[in-house]
Amino acid sequence: MKATSLLSVAALALVAACGSPEAEAPEPAEVLAPVETEAPAEAEGYSEEARREMLQAAADDADRPEDQKARDEFRNPVDTLLFFGVEPDDTVVEAWPGGGWYTQVLARYLAAGGGKLYAAGFDPESENERVQASLAAFQERFVDNADEFGEIEMSVLTSERQELAPAGTADVVLTFRNVHNFEMGGWSEAAFAGFFEALKPGGVLGVVDHRLPEEADKAMEKSSGYVKVSTVRQLAEEAGFVFDGSSEVNANPNDDADHPFGVWTLPPRSRTSGQDGTAPEGFDAEEYKAIGESDRMTLRFKKPIEPAEALLE
């Protein structure tokens, strides 16, 4: 099913959203235990039922690769995007979309509702051949197939350039399993500043990442692929965001985040050796495959409508 064929769903779906009040953001706590929070309700627009129907149609699209659909049980794209409150006609930034696993669903959904997607990734001026190959592959697969994926504009998010979208124009910024990359690269603050600048006042930042237990050694954030909830909250709040809720939709209680090759020991990477080509004695790859994909935080933040100075008055 092409994204354009979802337009019939969109035409029938535009109804008043449910009138339940939006969940209040909890005060920052000393101990950041998971808090299950409802998805934000919109005063007008698409109801949650309509959005769910459109998202499910995008996820089930016949042209979406079957190997990607098989991972929905771990990545839960429909419920995750509902939690973040993404509307079909929103302007959305997907920060570091990689090969486009989420883009396959998100772009079709926005195409059906008349929204717009910015794919913020590597710098097109880079001379790195791998960077250029990655950008070319994304361009060919997604940007050049507007009939299937709608309007997608490639933009830039790097340590040197944070040009995700025109300032103050995005309704939602999303980043899936990337904050640990920014942390390992030492430029998380710049990334979150870019998120903040791109969003409209009142806009939403949605973050999904591999969750490091709070009691774990913080040094693991630099090598394991896992990051603490407290670290993400601190980065977001220092950039100016207000914490707006969390969900356990992407949790995996079987994952203790302590693996010989970091998060990459687990599916889908399923590494069986380190950089030196060796594995610990007694290493059993099947044990890690049985865990499934990683335990993940799902956090929602908002850019305040009022400037921070006004909120302190």
C-alpha positions, 0 to 999 in steps of 0.5 A: 500500500503506497502512502497515497492510498492511506489518504482515504483513511485520513479523509475519514479520520479527521474528527475531534480529539478526545477531551481528556485532560493532558497529564501534568508533568511531574516535578523532577525527582531525586530517584527517577523511577519509571512513570507511565504517562498517557499520551497528550490529548489535543483539543482539536484534530485527529482522535487517538483512535484515528491516529492509531488507525493511520499509524497501523496502516502505515506500519502494515503497508505492503511495501514495508520490508518484512524484516522490519515489521518483524521488529515491531514487537520490540520497537512498538512504532504505533504506540510510541508515536501515539505517546509522543502525540504525533499528528498526521499533519505535523511538521516533524524532525527525525534526528539521525534516521540512519537507514530509515527503520522509523522513517518507513512508518513515520513518513507514510503516516505524515504523507497520508495526513499532509504533514512534513518530515525533516530527516536531520543527519550527516553533513552533505558537505562532508568529504567522508565517502561513507557519509556520502554513501549513506546520504545517497542511499537515504535520498534514493530510498525515501526523498526520491519516492515522494509518491510513497513517502511524501515530502521529506527534506534532508537537513543537518545534525552534527557536532558542528552544525545543528540545522534540523529545520527552520527555527521555531517551525517543528511541531515534534522532534524525535530521536530513536536510539541516538542520545548514546551516540551523542554522549559517546561523541561528546556533543549531546549538549549541542544536539539538544540545543538544536532540538530546542531551536527547531521546535515551536513553543509548546512543541514536543521532543520524543526520545527513545534510547537504551536504558542504563540502570541508575545505579550503574557506573556512569562511565558505561555511557561512554562505551556500552551504548546505554544511557541513564534516564537521569542523564537524558533528563539533565540534557533536556532540562539544561537545554530548556525543555520541561519533562512531560512524561514517560512510558514503559512501552519499549521496556524489556525487563530481561535486559540488565544492560551488562553485556560483554559487547555492550548493547550490540551484544543483543539483537539485532546486531548480535555481536559475538566478538570484540574488536580484537576478534575474541569473546569471553570464555563460555560466551553463549550467543543464544543466551543474548538472542533470547533476551531480545532487543534492549530495555529502552526508555521512552521520554517526552519533553516540551519546549515551554510556551513562555520563555524560561525567564518569565516562568521564574518571575 
